[in-house]
Amino acid sequence: MKAIEQVPKTALDVFRLLPEGTLCEVIDNVLYMSPALKYHHQDLLFLLARRIEANLEITSRGKVIISPFDVYFDDLLSAVQPHILVLLNENKHLLKADGYIHGAPDLIIEVLSSDKKRDKVKKKSLYERAGVKEYFVVDPDTREITGWVLKGNLYEQQNTDTGVFKSLLLSLEFTF
């Protein structure tokens, strides 16, 4: 357990005091706890990550990172654990010496769980403000996937499909 050097002033300060591996996120200075994820959720998460990673290995454009892994948006008083993120080579400087990303990954995928509103509304808004270039939400039950691409400072819906991942950023399409 970390020693408290000073009294935490924000939810992000509290988040930094939690033990490593705690399933918790901070969005706009509000803490959100999450239960462990169910099998069908994790199975889909790994399937998507493997397919994207295979493409990135061939193209040598970047890396895939899966949750739990902290991404800090310090200026927005937020820290999240996206299910899947892509960090392209030109942004590898966002991976800091503390072992976490500080800033906007290039692409994020959230596999929906019990709190769908958090992924579809709160995280979408956060990722848009932070500058994440592409954002996807996937329903593990129906495999419906909706993607948004950042145009200027706003997300524009790029597609909604069932069982088909399409990324303009990665020039990648596959069925799942």
C-alpha positions, 0 to 999 in steps of 0.5 A: 500500500502506498503511503499518503504524502498529502490528502487527495484533492481529486478523484484522479489523486484517489485513483493513483493511490489504489492498488495496481490492478484495481478495476476502476476508472476516473471520468471527469473527476468521478470514480467508477468501479467495475466488476471482473469481466465475463468469459464471452466479453473476454473471448471477444476482446482477445479475438479483436486484439489478436486480429488487429495485432496481426495486422500491426505486426505485418505493417509495423505501424504500432502496438495493441494494448489490452486492459487492464492498462491505465491511460491518463488524460490528466488535463481532463481529470480522467484515467481509463482502462480501455479494453483495447487500444492502439498506439501507432509508432508516431505516438509512442512518446505517449508511453511514459517512464511510469509505464502508462500512456499519458494522452490520447491513443490513436484507436480505442475499442470498448466491449460493452458490459453492464454499464453501457451508458458509460461506454456509449456516452461518458467515455465517447465524450471523453475520448472525443475531447481527448483527441482519440482518432477512432473509437468503437463500441462492441456488443458482445451478445450481438457483435454489433459494432459502432465506430466513430472517427474524429473529424476536427474536434468532433466524432462522426459516426463512421459505421454500424455493422454486425460482426465486421470491424472496419478501421479507416485509420488502420486501413483494416477490415475483418469479420469476427 
